[in-house]
Amino acid sequence: MGRLTTHVLDTAAGRPAAGLKIELYRLGSSPELVKTVTTNADGRVDGPLLEGEALTAGRYELVFHAGDYLRRSGASLPDTLFLDTIPIRFGIAAPGEHYHVPLLISPYGYSTYRGS
């Protein structure tokens, strides 16, 4: 059964990014908000974002609200953040597979990849 999962790590602090809001959109003629979740103490969400028949082929976007998390992290940051929201657009070609979209963040950079 296919599923979509994510997690977020704060590479500047060397810990999971707990309490980070994430929105999942299905992209088409207009974006459709599918789900809003918040990361737990392990930087993960409590279950798959989508799974089974709900995971269909197509284009999606995850919007990570990194700025709110970074402001709460205690780091010394300017009023205008370099990174506030981080949108990651990706495609699901084989809905029967596991798609994992991790995010590694710091106040001045981020990276992602298709994980397992």
Buried (B, 14 or more C-beta within 10 A) or exposed (E): EBBBBBBBBBEBBEEBBBBBBBBBBBBEEEBEEBBEBEBBEBBBBEEBBBBEEBBEEEEBBBBBBBBBBBBEBEEEBEEEBEBEEBEBEBEBEEBEBBBBBBBBBBBEEBEBEEEE
